[in-house]
Amino acid sequence: CQDAGRCTLLIISVTEGDSIIVQNQTLTFTLGDGDVCDVIECAAVSMCLQEAALITCSAVDMAEEPKLGIARPAKTLVFHVKVIGYEKSIGERVRRNSEQLAFLQSRKAVGVSLFKCGRFRLAAQLFHEVHRRLGYVDEYRGRLKGEDLRGQVADLKRSCLLNRALCALKYGDLVAVILACDGVLDEDLKNVKALLRRAQAQLSLGHFMEAARDARRVLELGTDGSAEAQRLL
């Protein structure tokens, strides 16, 4: 299964402690659109047709699912699920680089909408997936013609990394923030958003010298981020 594909998932059971709270229900949804809870989204996108899995979820905010009658659970839930149907997305069917790029731009827009709704983990996963799939389009270095298309690919990759860093800041995965920002700064040493987000993560980790270095770099660039950089010193 892949992002934006249409998935039919059999929920064999959901248990909370010793109690079975859901049994033999079916969900059909578009992967990555946020139609179901994060734990189901994140599990299904890594599964194959006819594959079954047991997923243990202790993050209660990821497991709320009104379609299954699951309100905010008090305990760890165990989901027993099986993929019983799958329809490929447009992105899996198109072959031209320009069409693939247009599809990935549309998926990035879905990620932005998820972020605005507070679905930070799912949005981060979607930005990661778009960036990963851009790696295939990114073979433009050998095949893709046209500077404009090359620029669009580079811009979209940078935007996905920055957005993923922002999502990770929201749910506290500070290492992911740093890695995403590193990816941006490898290509653009003067990217203010990456410097500021990495500085925030470093500060939260207690890496004061590294945070100050990034903040000072922003001040040296004399950009609109100077006020925020000053607060980080």
N, C-alpha and C positions, 0 to 999 in steps of 0.2 A: 504494500500500500504506500502511496505517496501523497504529499500535500496536494489538496484540491481534488483528489479522487473521491468518488462516491462510495462510501463504505457501509455495509450492513453488518452489524455486530450483534451476535447473540449473547445476551447477559445470562449466562448459565446460573450464576448466583452471586449475591453480594452478602458477605457475612460481617457482622459487628459483634466481636466477642464470640459467644457461643450461639448467637441468634442469626438465622438467615432472614434478611430483611427484603431481599429481592430475589426472584427466581423466574427463569425462563421468560425473559422479555427481550424484545428486539428493537434496536435503534438503527435508523438509517440516516446518514448525515454526510456532509461534505467536509473532508478532513481539513483542519486548519481554520475553518470559518468561525469557530467558537459556538457551534450549535449545541455541543454537549460539554460536560465538565472537563477540566484540564487533564485529570487522570485518564479518562477514556480517550481523549484526543492524543495524548502523548504515547499511550500504549498502542493504539490502533495504527498510528503512522509508522511504527517500527515492525508491524506484523505482516504476514503473508496470508493469502487466501487459504482457508481451512486450518489455519494455525490457531491453537488455543493457548491461553496464558493465564497465570495467576499473578495478580498485581496487588501488592500491599501498599496502602496509602495512609500515612500518618499525618499528612498535611490536610487538615480538615477543609481549608478553603479551596482545595483542588478537587474535592469529592462531592460537593453539593450538586445534585442533579434532579431538578424538579420532574423531568420526564420519567424518572424511576421512583419518584416519591421520596428521594433522599434529601432531607433538610440538613442543616449543618450538623454533622455527626459528632458525638462526644468521644468516640473511641476510634482506633485504627480500623479501617475497612479493608477487607480482602475481596477483590473482584475476580471472578472466574469468567473469562470471556472467550469468544471464538469468532473469527472473521468468517462469515458465511456468504458474503457477496462483495464484489468490488468492481467498479467501473472506472477506467482510466480517465484522468483529467485531460484537458486540452493540452496542457504542458507536456504530457507524456506522448502526445500524438503529433505535435508539430515538429518540423525538422529545420525550417529556415531560421537562421540566427535572429533575424528581425522579429519573427513571430514569437520565438522563445523569449526574447527580451521584452516584448509587449506583455506577454503572459506574466513574466516575473515582476514587471512594474505593477501590474494589477494585484499581484499577491502581496507586494510591499504595502500597497494601499490598504489591504485587509489588515495587515499587521498594525498599521497606524490606527485604524479603527478599534482594534482590540486593545491597544494601549490606552486610548481615550476612555474605554470602558473599564479600565482597571485590570484587564486580563494580561498582566505583565509577563508571566511565565510563558503563556501560550504565544504572546506576541514575540517574545525573545526567540522561541523555537522557530517561529515563522520567518523572522529576519535571518536566523542562522541558515534555514533551509534555502531561502532565496539566494543568500550569499554563496552557499555551497553549489547550487545549480548554476550560478553565474560562472563558476569555475569551468564548466563545460563550454559555455558561450565564450568564455574568456580565452579560449584557444583561438580567438580572433588574432592573436599574435602571429599565427601562421595562416589562418584562413579568412578571417573577417576583413572585408574591404570597406574603407571609408572611415575617415577620422571622426566623423560625427557619431557613428555607431560605437566606435571604440570609446569615445568620451562618455557616451551614455552608460556603457557597461561599467566604466571606472567610477562614475558618479553614483551609480546604483549600489555598487559594492561598498563604497565609502559610507553612503547613507545607511545601509543595512548594519554595518559595524557600529556606527554611532548610535543608531536606534537600539541595537542589542545592548550596548553599554548602558544606555539610559534605563532600559528595562531592568537590567541586572542590578543597577543602583537601587531601583525601587524595591526589589525583593531581597537585596542584601548579599548577592553573590559577587563579592568584591574582586575575586580573582578573575571571574569572567569579564568584569568591567575592564580590568587592566589589559587582559589579552585582546579584547576587542579594540581598545584604544591603541594598543601597540600596533595592531594591524593597520590602522589608519595612519599612524605616525611613521610607519615604515615607508609609506608612499608620499606623505605630506607632513613634513616636520613642523609646519606652521599652523596646523589645524587647531584652532582655538578650542572648539568643542571637545576634541579628544584630549587635549592637554588639561582642560578643566575637569572633565569627568575622571580622568586618571588621577588627578590631584585629589579629588574628593575621595576616591577609593583608597588611595595611599594614606590619606589622613585618617580615615576610618580604621585602617589596619595598624595605625600607630607608626607608619613609615614617614616620619615628619620631614626628614631631609629630602626624600623623593618628592613628597607633596610640595614642599617649598620650591624645589627646582622647577617643577612644572608651572607653578603659579608665577614665579619670577619670569619664566619664559613668556608667559602671556603678557605680563607687564612690559617686557621688552618689545613685544610686537605692537603695543599701543593700540589695542583693539577695543571693541565694545565690551569685551569680557574682563576688562581691567578691574572693575569694581568687585566682581565676584572673586577674582584672583587675589585681591587685597584682603578679602575676608578669610581666605585660606591660609594666609601667612601668620 
